Amino acid sequence: MMDKNRVKGTIDEVEGSAKRHVGGLTGNSRTEVEGAAQQLKGKVENTVGKVKDAARNARDNSTVPHEKNR
């Protein structure tokens, strides 16, 4: 199962990238900077989600008993 931070992070990355490009095309530096900041926020959220996923997977793998053929 994918962590909700990864989903939100991906959305923020895409929206931020679009906003940054629109700001660059229109010459609006404020929009461009806001887009870059949103894109960075998305990357951080995505990384947090990946860490949570890895921790969850490690926990799940360590608590499941591995039975060999009896």
PQR file with spaces between the fields and no chain letter, atoms N, CA, C, O and H, PARSE charges and radii, in Angstrom:
ATOM       1  N    MET     1       0.841   -1.180    0.000 -0.4000 1.5000
ATOM       2  CA   MET     1       0.000    0.000    0.000 -0.0000 2.0000
ATOM       3  C    MET     1       0.884    1.240    0.000  0.5500 1.7000
ATOM       4  O    MET     1       1.850    1.325    0.759 -0.5500 1.4000
ATOM       5  N    MET     2       0.552    2.189   -0.845 -0.4000 1.5000
ATOM       6  CA   MET     2       1.340    3.404   -0.962 -0.0000 2.0000
ATOM       7  C    MET     2       0.895    4.408    0.097  0.5500 1.7000
ATOM       8  O    MET     2      -0.301    4.587    0.327 -0.5500 1.4000
ATOM       9  H    MET     2      -0.233    2.120   -1.461  0.4000 1.0000
ATOM      10  N    ASP     3       1.851    5.056    0.734 -0.4000 1.5000
ATOM      11  CA   ASP     3       1.563    6.043    1.760 -0.0000 2.0000
ATOM      12  C    ASP     3       0.919    7.278    1.140  0.5500 1.7000
ATOM      13  O    ASP     3       1.236    7.661    0.014 -0.5500 1.4000
ATOM      14  H    ASP     3       2.823    4.911    0.547  0.4000 1.0000
ATOM      15  N    LYS     4       0.007    7.895    1.895 -0.4000 1.5000
ATOM      16  CA   LYS     4      -0.708    9.078    1.377 -0.0000 2.0000
ATOM      17  C    LYS     4       0.241   10.241    1.122  0.5500 1.7000
ATOM      18  O    LYS     4      -0.051   11.094    0.284 -0.5500 1.4000
ATOM      19  H    LYS     4      -0.251    7.584    2.810  0.4000 1.0000
ATOM      20  N    ASN     5       1.374   10.296    1.824 -0.4000 1.5000
ATOM      21  CA   ASN     5       2.355   11.352    1.579 -0.0000 2.0000
ATOM      22  C    ASN     5       2.936   11.256    0.168  0.5500 1.7000
ATOM      23  O    ASN     5       3.228   12.273   -0.461 -0.5500 1.4000
ATOM      24  H    ASN     5       1.612    9.603    2.504  0.4000 1.0000
ATOM      25  N    ARG     6       3.099   10.028   -0.321 -0.4000 1.5000
ATOM      26  CA   ARG     6       3.632    9.846   -1.676 -0.0000 2.0000
ATOM      27  C    ARG     6       2.650   10.357   -2.715  0.5500 1.7000
ATOM      28  O    ARG     6       3.050   10.966   -3.707 -0.5500 1.4000
ATOM      29  H    ARG     6       2.862    9.202    0.190  0.4000 1.0000
ATOM      30  N    VAL     7       1.369   10.112   -2.491 -0.4000 1.5000
ATOM      31  CA   VAL     7       0.345   10.574   -3.435 -0.0000 2.0000
ATOM      32  C    VAL     7       0.289   12.106   -3.430  0.5500 1.7000
ATOM      33  O    VAL     7       0.324   12.742   -4.483 -0.5500 1.4000
ATOM      34  H    VAL     7       1.044    9.617   -1.685  0.4000 1.0000
ATOM      35  N    LYS     8       0.201   12.687   -2.226 -0.4000 1.5000
ATOM      36  CA   LYS     8       0.141   14.145   -2.122 -0.0000 2.0000
ATOM      37  C    LYS     8       1.419   14.772   -2.660  0.5500 1.7000
ATOM      38  O    LYS     8       1.374   15.812   -3.316 -0.5500 1.4000
ATOM      39  H    LYS     8       0.172   12.170   -1.370  0.4000 1.0000
ATOM      40  N    GLY     9       2.550   14.147   -2.388 -0.4000 1.5000
ATOM      41  CA   GLY     9       3.820   14.666   -2.880 -0.0000 2.0000
ATOM      42  C    GLY     9       3.887   14.688   -4.394  0.5500 1.7000
ATOM      43  O    GLY     9       4.368   15.655   -4.985 -0.5500 1.4000
ATOM      44  H    GLY     9       2.587   13.302   -1.855  0.4000 1.0000
ATOM      45  N    THR    10       3.408   13.633   -5.018 -0.4000 1.5000
ATOM      46  CA   THR    10       3.410   13.579   -6.480 -0.0000 2.0000
ATOM      47  C    THR    10       2.503   14.657   -7.064  0.5500 1.7000
ATOM      48  O    THR    10       2.849   15.295   -8.058 -0.5500 1.4000
ATOM      49  H    THR    10       3.017   12.848   -4.538  0.4000 1.0000
ATOM      50  N    ILE    11       1.346   14.854   -6.445 -0.4000 1.5000
ATOM      51  CA   ILE    11       0.426   15.900   -6.912 -0.0000 2.0000
ATOM      52  C    ILE    11       1.076   17.268   -6.786  0.5500 1.7000
ATOM      53  O    ILE    11       1.009   18.076   -7.712 -0.5500 1.4000
ATOM      54  H    ILE    11       1.065   14.335   -5.637  0.4000 1.0000
ATOM      55  N    ASP    12       1.709   17.536   -5.635 -0.4000 1.5000
ATOM      56  CA   ASP    12       2.377   18.829   -5.447 -0.0000 2.0000
ATOM      57  C    ASP    12       3.523   19.022   -6.434  0.5500 1.7000
ATOM      58  O    ASP    12       3.740   20.129   -6.927 -0.5500 1.4000
ATOM      59  H    ASP    12       1.762   16.880   -4.883  0.4000 1.0000
ATOM      60  N    GLU    13       4.253   17.955   -6.722 -0.4000 1.5000
ATOM      61  CA   GLU    13       5.352   18.064   -7.693 -0.0000 2.0000
ATOM      62  C    GLU    13       4.826   18.466   -9.069  0.5500 1.7000
ATOM      63  O    GLU    13       5.380   19.354   -9.718 -0.5500 1.4000
ATOM      64  H    GLU    13       4.076   17.056   -6.321  0.4000 1.0000
ATOM      65  N    VAL    14       3.763   17.812   -9.506 -0.4000 1.5000
ATOM      66  CA   VAL    14       3.201   18.084  -10.831 -0.0000 2.0000
ATOM      67  C    VAL    14       2.615   19.497  -10.885  0.5500 1.7000
ATOM      68  O    VAL    14       2.865   20.246  -11.829 -0.5500 1.4000
ATOM      69  H    VAL    14       3.313   17.091   -8.979  0.4000 1.0000
ATOM      70  N    GLU    15       1.831   19.851   -9.858 -0.4000 1.5000
ATOM      71  CA   GLU    15       1.240   21.196   -9.832 -0.0000 2.0000
ATOM      72  C    GLU    15       2.322   22.272   -9.764  0.5500 1.7000
ATOM      73  O    GLU    15       2.237   23.295  -10.443 -0.5500 1.4000
ATOM      74  H    GLU    15       1.627   19.242   -9.091  0.4000 1.0000
ATOM      75  N    GLY    16       3.329   22.031   -8.943 -0.4000 1.5000
ATOM      76  CA   GLY    16       4.414   22.998   -8.810 -0.0000 2.0000
ATOM      77  C    GLY    16       5.186   23.170  -10.107  0.5500 1.7000
ATOM      78  O    GLY    16       5.560   24.284  -10.476 -0.5500 1.4000
ATOM      79  H    GLY    16       3.398   21.199   -8.391  0.4000 1.0000
ATOM      80  N    SER    17       5.419   22.067  -10.792 -0.4000 1.5000
ATOM      81  CA   SER    17       6.124   22.132  -12.072 -0.0000 2.0000
ATOM      82  C    SER    17       5.326   22.938  -13.089  0.5500 1.7000
ATOM      83  O    SER    17       5.880   23.767  -13.812 -0.5500 1.4000
ATOM      84  H    SER    17       5.115   21.163  -10.493  0.4000 1.0000
ATOM      85  N    ALA    18       4.022   22.688  -13.138 -0.4000 1.5000
ATOM      86  CA   ALA    18       3.169   23.430  -14.072 -0.0000 2.0000
ATOM      87  C    ALA    18       3.162   24.915  -13.728  0.5500 1.7000
ATOM      88  O    ALA    18       3.280   25.766  -14.610 -0.5500 1.4000
ATOM      89  H    ALA    18       3.572   22.015  -12.551  0.4000 1.0000
ATOM      90  N    LYS    19       3.024   25.217  -12.451 -0.4000 1.5000
ATOM      91  CA   LYS    19       2.994   26.618  -12.011 -0.0000 2.0000
ATOM      92  C    LYS    19       4.319   27.309  -12.341  0.5500 1.7000
ATOM      93  O    LYS    19       4.341   28.457  -12.786 -0.5500 1.4000
ATOM      94  H    LYS    19       2.929   24.525  -11.735  0.4000 1.0000
ATOM      95  N    ARG    20       5.419   26.593  -12.115 -0.4000 1.5000
ATOM      96  CA   ARG    20       6.744   27.166  -12.405 -0.0000 2.0000
ATOM      97  C    ARG    20       6.893   27.477  -13.889  0.5500 1.7000
ATOM      98  O    ARG    20       7.416   28.527  -14.262 -0.5500 1.4000
ATOM      99  H    ARG    20       5.401   25.661  -11.754  0.4000 1.0000
ATOM     100  N    HIS    21       6.427   26.554  -14.733 -0.4000 1.5000
ATOM     101  CA   HIS    21       6.525   26.773  -16.179 -0.0000 2.0000
ATOM     102  C    HIS    21       5.615   27.911  -16.647  0.5500 1.7000
ATOM     103  O    HIS    21       6.007   28.701  -17.506 -0.5500 1.4000
ATOM     104  H    HIS    21       6.001   25.702  -14.430  0.4000 1.0000
ATOM     105  N    VAL    22       4.420   28.000  -16.095 -0.4000 1.5000
ATOM     106  CA   VAL    22       3.509   29.103  -16.449 -0.0000 2.0000
ATOM     107  C    VAL    22       4.131   30.427  -16.037  0.5500 1.7000
ATOM     108  O    VAL    22       4.088   31.400  -16.789 -0.5500 1.4000
ATOM     109  H    VAL    22       4.102   27.359  -15.396  0.4000 1.0000
ATOM     110  N    GLY    23       4.708   30.463  -14.846 -0.4000 1.5000
ATOM     111  CA   GLY    23       5.368   31.682  -14.387 -0.0000 2.0000
ATOM     112  C    GLY    23       6.520   32.083  -15.299  0.5500 1.7000
ATOM     113  O    GLY    23       6.720   33.266  -15.572 -0.5500 1.4000
ATOM     114  H    GLY    23       4.743   29.672  -14.235  0.4000 1.0000
ATOM     115  N    GLY    24       7.279   31.090  -15.771 -0.4000 1.5000
ATOM     116  CA   GLY    24       8.381   31.371  -16.679 -0.0000 2.0000
ATOM     117  C    GLY    24       7.900   31.879  -18.029  0.5500 1.7000
ATOM     118  O    GLY    24       8.494   32.787  -18.610 -0.5500 1.4000
ATOM     119  H    GLY    24       7.116   30.128  -15.549  0.4000 1.0000
ATOM     120  N    LEU    25       6.815   31.285  -18.523 -0.4000 1.5000
ATOM     121  CA   LEU    25       6.278   31.701  -19.823 -0.0000 2.0000
ATOM     122  C    LEU    25       5.656   33.092  -19.788  0.5500 1.7000
ATOM     123  O    LEU    25       5.748   33.848  -20.756 -0.5500 1.4000
ATOM     124  H    LEU    25       6.332   30.547  -18.051  0.4000 1.0000
ATOM     125  N    THR    26       5.019   33.425  -18.662 -0.4000 1.5000
ATOM     126  CA   THR    26       4.342   34.720  -18.557 -0.0000 2.0000
ATOM     127  C    THR    26       5.237   35.804  -17.992  0.5500 1.7000
ATOM     128  O    THR    26       4.852   36.972  -17.961 -0.5500 1.4000
ATOM     129  H    THR    26       4.944   32.811  -17.876  0.4000 1.0000
ATOM     130  N    GLY    27       6.432   35.432  -17.541 -0.4000 1.5000
ATOM     131  CA   GLY    27       7.342   36.406  -16.962 -0.0000 2.0000
ATOM     132  C    GLY    27       6.960   36.777  -15.532  0.5500 1.7000
ATOM     133  O    GLY    27       7.431   37.785  -15.006 -0.5500 1.4000
ATOM     134  H    GLY    27       6.745   34.483  -17.566  0.4000 1.0000
ATOM     135  N    ASN    28       6.119   35.979  -14.908 -0.4000 1.5000
ATOM     136  CA   ASN    28       5.691   36.239  -13.538 -0.0000 2.0000
ATOM     137  C    ASN    28       6.616   35.487  -12.586  0.5500 1.7000
ATOM     138  O    ASN    28       6.445   34.292  -12.349 -0.5500 1.4000
ATOM     139  H    ASN    28       5.736   35.160  -15.335  0.4000 1.0000
ATOM     140  N    SER    29       7.595   36.203  -12.046 -0.4000 1.5000
ATOM     141  CA   SER    29       8.605   35.545  -11.209 -0.0000 2.0000
ATOM     142  C    SER    29       8.010   35.028   -9.902  0.5500 1.7000
ATOM     143  O    SER    29       8.479   34.027   -9.360 -0.5500 1.4000
ATOM     144  H    SER    29       7.734   37.174  -12.238  0.4000 1.0000
ATOM     145  N    ARG    30       6.981   35.703   -9.395 -0.4000 1.5000
ATOM     146  CA   ARG    30       6.364   35.232   -8.151 -0.0000 2.0000
ATOM     147  C    ARG    30       5.732   33.845   -8.352  0.5500 1.7000
ATOM     148  O    ARG    30       5.915   32.950   -7.527 -0.5500 1.4000
ATOM     149  H    ARG    30       6.600   36.516   -9.835  0.4000 1.0000
ATOM     150  N    THR    31       4.991   33.676   -9.448 -0.4000 1.5000
ATOM     151  CA   THR    31       4.372   32.388   -9.743 -0.0000 2.0000
ATOM     152  C    THR    31       5.437   31.327   -9.974  0.5500 1.7000
ATOM     153  O    THR    31       5.284   30.178   -9.560 -0.5500 1.4000
ATOM     154  H    THR    31       4.842   34.404  -10.118  0.4000 1.0000
ATOM     155  N    GLU    32       6.504   31.716  -10.630 -0.4000 1.5000
ATOM     156  CA   GLU    32       7.602   30.785  -10.902 -0.0000 2.0000
ATOM     157  C    GLU    32       8.239   30.301   -9.597  0.5500 1.7000
ATOM     158  O    GLU    32       8.514   29.111   -9.446 -0.5500 1.4000
ATOM     159  H    GLU    32       6.629   32.649  -10.966  0.4000 1.0000
ATOM     160  N    VAL    33       8.470   31.210   -8.666 -0.4000 1.5000
ATOM     161  CA   VAL    33       9.073   30.853   -7.376 -0.0000 2.0000
ATOM     162  C    VAL    33       8.099   30.017   -6.545  0.5500 1.7000
ATOM     163  O    VAL    33       8.507   29.048   -5.904 -0.5500 1.4000
ATOM     164  H    VAL    33       8.247   32.176   -8.789  0.4000 1.0000
ATOM     165  N    GLU    34       6.816   30.386   -6.553 -0.4000 1.5000
ATOM     166  CA   GLU    34       5.816   29.606   -5.822 -0.0000 2.0000
ATOM     167  C    GLU    34       5.747   28.177   -6.368  0.5500 1.7000
ATOM     168  O    GLU    34       5.609   27.217   -5.610 -0.5500 1.4000
ATOM     169  H    GLU    34       6.485   31.173   -7.074  0.4000 1.0000
ATOM     170  N    GLY    35       5.845   28.054   -7.677 -0.4000 1.5000
ATOM     171  CA   GLY    35       5.830   26.729   -8.294 -0.0000 2.0000
ATOM     172  C    GLY    35       7.035   25.905   -7.903  0.5500 1.7000
ATOM     173  O    GLY    35       6.915   24.711   -7.626 -0.5500 1.4000
ATOM     174  H    GLY    35       5.957   28.833   -8.293  0.4000 1.0000
ATOM     175  N    ALA    36       8.193   26.535   -7.878 -0.4000 1.5000
ATOM     176  CA   ALA    36       9.411   25.827   -7.481 -0.0000 2.0000
ATOM     177  C    ALA    36       9.313   25.375   -6.029  0.5500 1.7000
ATOM     178  O    ALA    36       9.731   24.268   -5.689 -0.5500 1.4000
ATOM     179  H    ALA    36       8.289   27.505   -8.102  0.4000 1.0000
ATOM     180  N    ALA    37       8.759   26.234   -5.173 -0.4000 1.5000
ATOM     181  CA   ALA    37       8.604   25.878   -3.762 -0.0000 2.0000
ATOM     182  C    ALA    37       7.618   24.722   -3.606  0.5500 1.7000
ATOM     183  O    ALA    37       7.854   23.811   -2.812 -0.5500 1.4000
ATOM     184  H    ALA    37       8.419   27.133   -5.450  0.4000 1.0000
ATOM     185  N    GLN    38       6.521   24.751   -4.353 -0.4000 1.5000
ATOM     186  CA   GLN    38       5.533   23.673   -4.274 -0.0000 2.0000
ATOM     187  C    GLN    38       6.134   22.366   -4.796  0.5500 1.7000
ATOM     188  O    GLN    38       5.867   21.292   -4.258 -0.5500 1.4000
ATOM     189  H    GLN    38       6.329   25.490   -4.998  0.4000 1.0000
ATOM     190  N    GLN    39       6.933   22.470   -5.830 -0.4000 1.5000
ATOM     191  CA   GLN    39       7.584   21.289   -6.388 -0.0000 2.0000
ATOM     192  C    GLN    39       8.542   20.677   -5.363  0.5500 1.7000
ATOM     193  O    GLN    39       8.579   19.457   -5.200 -0.5500 1.4000
ATOM     194  H    GLN    39       7.150   23.343   -6.266  0.4000 1.0000
ATOM     195  N    LEU    40       9.306   21.511   -4.681 -0.4000 1.5000
ATOM     196  CA   LEU    40      10.227   21.037   -3.647 -0.0000 2.0000
ATOM     197  C    LEU    40       9.455   20.405   -2.491  0.5500 1.7000
ATOM     198  O    LEU    40       9.852   19.360   -1.975 -0.5500 1.4000
ATOM     199  H    LEU    40       9.276   22.502   -4.813  0.4000 1.0000
ATOM     200  N    LYS    41       8.354   21.036   -2.086 -0.4000 1.5000
ATOM     201  CA   LYS    41       7.507   20.480   -1.027 -0.0000 2.0000
ATOM     202  C    LYS    41       7.030   19.082   -1.421  0.5500 1.7000
ATOM     203  O    LYS    41       7.006   18.171   -0.595 -0.5500 1.4000
ATOM     204  H    LYS    41       8.032   21.885   -2.506  0.4000 1.0000
ATOM     205  N    GLY    42       6.655   18.925   -2.673 -0.4000 1.5000
ATOM     206  CA   GLY    42       6.197   17.631   -3.162 -0.0000 2.0000
ATOM     207  C    GLY    42       7.292   16.584   -3.102  0.5500 1.7000
ATOM     208  O    GLY    42       7.034   15.434   -2.748 -0.5500 1.4000
ATOM     209  H    GLY    42       6.674   19.665   -3.344  0.4000 1.0000
ATOM     210  N    LYS    43       8.503   16.968   -3.443 -0.4000 1.5000
ATOM     211  CA   LYS    43       9.620   16.024   -3.388 -0.0000 2.0000
ATOM     212  C    LYS    43       9.880   15.574   -1.952  0.5500 1.7000
ATOM     213  O    LYS    43      10.159   14.401   -1.703 -0.5500 1.4000
ATOM     214  H    LYS    43       8.713   17.902   -3.730  0.4000 1.0000
ATOM     215  N    VAL    44       9.788   16.508   -1.014 -0.4000 1.5000
ATOM     216  CA   VAL    44       9.991   16.169    0.398 -0.0000 2.0000
ATOM     217  C    VAL    44       8.881   15.237    0.874  0.5500 1.7000
ATOM     218  O    VAL    44       9.154   14.235    1.535 -0.5500 1.4000
ATOM     219  H    VAL    44       9.561   17.461   -1.216  0.4000 1.0000
ATOM     220  N    GLU    45       7.627   15.563    0.541 -0.4000 1.5000
ATOM     221  CA   GLU    45       6.503   14.706    0.933 -0.0000 2.0000
ATOM     222  C    GLU    45       6.652   13.302    0.354  0.5500 1.7000
ATOM     223  O    GLU    45       6.385   12.308    1.029 -0.5500 1.4000
ATOM     224  H    GLU    45       7.406   16.377    0.004  0.4000 1.0000
ATOM     225  N    ASN    46       7.073   13.236   -0.879 -0.4000 1.5000
ATOM     226  CA   ASN    46       7.266   11.946   -1.538 -0.0000 2.0000
ATOM     227  C    ASN    46       8.338   11.127   -0.814  0.5500 1.7000
ATOM     228  O    ASN    46       8.177    9.923   -0.616 -0.5500 1.4000
ATOM     229  H    ASN    46       7.291   14.044   -1.427  0.4000 1.0000
ATOM     230  N    THR    47       9.416   11.777   -0.427 -0.4000 1.5000
ATOM     231  CA   THR    47      10.494   11.100    0.295 -0.0000 2.0000
ATOM     232  C    THR    47      10.010   10.614    1.661  0.5500 1.7000
ATOM     233  O    THR    47      10.333    9.501    2.076 -0.5500 1.4000
ATOM     234  H    THR    47       9.547   12.755   -0.588  0.4000 1.0000
ATOM     235  N    VAL    48       9.237   11.446    2.357 -0.4000 1.5000
ATOM     236  CA   VAL    48       8.675   11.038    3.655 -0.0000 2.0000
ATOM     237  C    VAL    48       7.798    9.801    3.465  0.5500 1.7000
ATOM     238  O    VAL    48       7.853    8.863    4.260 -0.5500 1.4000
ATOM     239  H    VAL    48       8.974   12.350    2.019  0.4000 1.0000
ATOM     240  N    GLY    49       7.000    9.809    2.419 -0.4000 1.5000
ATOM     241  CA   GLY    49       6.139    8.663    2.139 -0.0000 2.0000
ATOM     242  C    GLY    49       6.930    7.404    1.853  0.5500 1.7000
ATOM     243  O    GLY    49       6.553    6.317    2.291 -0.5500 1.4000
ATOM     244  H    GLY    49       6.955   10.571    1.774  0.4000 1.0000
ATOM     245  N    LYS    50       8.026    7.540    1.121 -0.4000 1.5000
ATOM     246  CA   LYS    50       8.867    6.376    0.828 -0.0000 2.0000
ATOM     247  C    LYS    50       9.483    5.807    2.105  0.5500 1.7000
ATOM     248  O    LYS    50       9.574    4.590    2.264 -0.5500 1.4000
ATOM     249  H    LYS    50       8.333    8.423    0.765  0.4000 1.0000
ATOM     250  N    VAL    51       9.906    6.687    3.011 -0.4000 1.5000
ATOM     251  CA   VAL    51      10.477    6.235    4.277 -0.0000 2.0000
ATOM     252  C    VAL    51       9.412    5.512    5.098  0.5500 1.7000
ATOM     253  O    VAL    51       9.679    4.462    5.682 -0.5500 1.4000
ATOM     254  H    VAL    51       9.833    7.676    2.882  0.4000 1.0000
ATOM     255  N    LYS    52       8.204    6.077    5.141 -0.4000 1.5000
ATOM     256  CA   LYS    52       7.109    5.419    5.872 -0.0000 2.0000
ATOM     257  C    LYS    52       6.793    4.050    5.273  0.5500 1.7000
ATOM     258  O    LYS    52       6.583    3.079    6.000 -0.5500 1.4000
ATOM     259  H    LYS    52       7.987    6.931    4.666  0.4000 1.0000
ATOM     260  N    ASP    53       6.763    3.982    3.940 -0.4000 1.5000
ATOM     261  CA   ASP    53       6.507    2.701    3.275 -0.0000 2.0000
ATOM     262  C    ASP    53       7.584    1.674    3.635  0.5500 1.7000
ATOM     263  O    ASP    53       7.275    0.521    3.933 -0.5500 1.4000
ATOM     264  H    ASP    53       6.934    4.771    3.350  0.4000 1.0000
ATOM     265  N    ALA    54       8.844    2.099    3.604 -0.4000 1.5000
ATOM     266  CA   ALA    54       9.942    1.192    3.919 -0.0000 2.0000
ATOM     267  C    ALA    54       9.848    0.713    5.362  0.5500 1.7000
ATOM     268  O    ALA    54      10.079   -0.463    5.643 -0.5500 1.4000
ATOM     269  H    ALA    54       9.095    3.036    3.361  0.4000 1.0000
ATOM     270  N    ALA    55       9.511    1.616    6.276 -0.4000 1.5000
ATOM     271  CA   ALA    55       9.382    1.236    7.684 -0.0000 2.0000
ATOM     272  C    ALA    55       8.218    0.258    7.863  0.5500 1.7000
ATOM     273  O    ALA    55       8.334   -0.724    8.597 -0.5500 1.4000
ATOM     274  H    ALA    55       9.323    2.572    6.047  0.4000 1.0000
ATOM     275  N    ARG    56       7.115    0.526    7.199 -0.4000 1.5000
ATOM     276  CA   ARG    56       5.949   -0.361    7.293 -0.0000 2.0000
ATOM     277  C    ARG    56       6.282   -1.745    6.742  0.5500 1.7000
ATOM     278  O    ARG    56       5.931   -2.761    7.340 -0.5500 1.4000
ATOM     279  H    ARG    56       7.021    1.324    6.603  0.4000 1.0000
ATOM     280  N    ASN    57       6.961   -1.774    5.599 -0.4000 1.5000
ATOM     281  CA   ASN    57       7.340   -3.053    5.001 -0.0000 2.0000
ATOM     282  C    ASN    57       8.307   -3.826    5.889  0.5500 1.7000
ATOM     283  O    ASN    57       8.185   -5.043    6.032 -0.5500 1.4000
ATOM     284  H    ASN    57       7.246   -0.948    5.112  0.4000 1.0000
ATOM     285  N    ALA    58       9.261   -3.127    6.483 -0.4000 1.5000
ATOM     286  CA   ALA    58      10.213   -3.784    7.369 -0.0000 2.0000
ATOM     287  C    ALA    58       9.492   -4.354    8.589  0.5500 1.7000
ATOM     288  O    ALA    58       9.780   -5.471    9.021 -0.5500 1.4000
ATOM     289  H    ALA    58       9.359   -2.139    6.368  0.4000 1.0000
ATOM     290  N    ARG    59       8.564   -3.592    9.137 -0.4000 1.5000
ATOM     291  CA   ARG    59       7.800   -4.059   10.296 -0.0000 2.0000
ATOM     292  C    ARG    59       6.965   -5.280    9.926  0.5500 1.7000
ATOM     293  O    ARG    59       6.943   -6.273   10.653 -0.5500 1.4000
ATOM     294  H    ARG    59       8.330   -2.685    8.786  0.4000 1.0000
ATOM     295  N    ASP    60       6.281   -5.196    8.791 -0.4000 1.5000
ATOM     296  CA   ASP    60       5.437   -6.308    8.359 -0.0000 2.0000
ATOM     297  C    ASP    60       6.256   -7.567    8.101  0.5500 1.7000
ATOM     298  O    ASP    60       5.825   -8.668    8.442 -0.5500 1.4000
ATOM     299  H    ASP    60       6.299   -4.390    8.200  0.4000 1.0000
ATOM     300  N    ASN    61       7.419   -7.414    7.508 -0.4000 1.5000
ATOM     301  CA   ASN    61       8.265   -8.569    7.208 -0.0000 2.0000
ATOM     302  C    ASN    61       8.876   -9.178    8.462  0.5500 1.7000
ATOM     303  O    ASN    61       9.165  -10.374    8.494 -0.5500 1.4000
ATOM     304  H    ASN    61       7.769   -6.519    7.230  0.4000 1.0000
ATOM     305  N    SER    62       9.074   -8.370    9.486 -0.4000 1.5000
ATOM     306  CA   SER    62       9.692   -8.903   10.704 -0.0000 2.0000
ATOM     307  C    SER    62       8.671   -9.547   11.627  0.5500 1.7000
ATOM     308  O    SER    62       9.049  -10.361   12.469 -0.5500 1.4000
ATOM     309  H    SER    62       8.840   -7.398    9.460  0.4000 1.0000
ATOM     310  N    THR    63       7.401   -9.216   11.503 -0.4000 1.5000
ATOM     311  CA   THR    63       6.398   -9.782   12.403 -0.0000 2.0000
ATOM     312  C    THR    63       5.701  -11.002   11.819  0.5500 1.7000
ATOM     313  O    THR    63       4.990  -11.709   12.534 -0.5500 1.4000
ATOM     314  H    THR    63       7.094   -8.555   10.819  0.4000 1.0000
ATOM     315  N    VAL    64       5.893  -11.253   10.548 -0.4000 1.5000
ATOM     316  CA   VAL    64       5.272  -12.418    9.922 -0.0000 2.0000
ATOM     317  C    VAL    64       6.192  -13.608   10.116  0.5500 1.7000
ATOM     318  O    VAL    64       7.330  -13.596    9.647 -0.5500 1.4000
ATOM     319  H    VAL    64       6.470  -10.679    9.968  0.4000 1.0000
ATOM     320  N    PRO    65       5.711  -14.641   10.804 -0.5600 1.5000
ATOM     321  CA   PRO    65       6.580  -15.809   11.004  0.2800 2.0000
ATOM     322  C    PRO    65       6.804  -16.538    9.687  0.5500 1.7000
ATOM     323  O    PRO    65       5.879  -16.748    8.903 -0.5500 1.4000
ATOM     324  N    HIS    66       8.026  -16.907    9.472 -0.4000 1.5000
ATOM     325  CA   HIS    66       8.374  -17.643    8.263 -0.0000 2.0000
ATOM     326  C    HIS    66       8.435  -19.119    8.610  0.5500 1.7000
ATOM     327  O    HIS    66       9.367  -19.578    9.271 -0.5500 1.4000
ATOM     328  H    HIS    66       8.778  -16.737   10.109  0.4000 1.0000
ATOM     329  N    GLU    67       7.443  -19.847    8.162 -0.4000 1.5000
ATOM     330  CA   GLU    67       7.401  -21.280    8.463 -0.0000 2.0000
ATOM     331  C    GLU    67       7.996  -22.057    7.314  0.5500 1.7000
ATOM     332  O    GLU    67       7.699  -21.809    6.146 -0.5500 1.4000
ATOM     333  H    GLU    67       6.686  -19.474    7.625  0.4000 1.0000
ATOM     334  N    LYS    68       8.834  -22.992    7.669 -0.4000 1.5000
ATOM     335  CA   LYS    68       9.385  -23.890    6.661 -0.0000 2.0000
ATOM     336  C    LYS    68       8.478  -25.106    6.567  0.5500 1.7000
ATOM     337  O    LYS    68       7.627  -25.326    7.429 -0.5500 1.4000
ATOM     338  H    LYS    68       9.075  -23.194    8.619  0.4000 1.0000
ATOM     339  N    ASN    69       8.660  -25.864    5.554 -0.4000 1.5000
ATOM     340  CA   ASN    69       7.842  -27.076    5.406 -0.0000 2.0000
ATOM     341  C    ASN    69       8.017  -27.977    6.615  0.5500 1.7000
ATOM     342  O    ASN    69       9.134  -28.253    7.051 -0.5500 1.4000
ATOM     343  H    ASN    69       9.351  -25.685    4.854  0.4000 1.0000
ATOM     344  N    ARG    70       6.909  -28.422    7.138 -0.4000 1.5000
ATOM     345  CA   ARG    70       6.976  -29.290    8.330 -0.0000 2.0000
ATOM     346  C    ARG    70       6.952  -30.720    7.943  0.5500 1.7000
ATOM     347  O    ARG    70       7.000  -31.595    8.808 -0.5500 1.4000
ATOM     348  H    ARG    70       6.001  -28.199    6.784  0.4000 1.0000
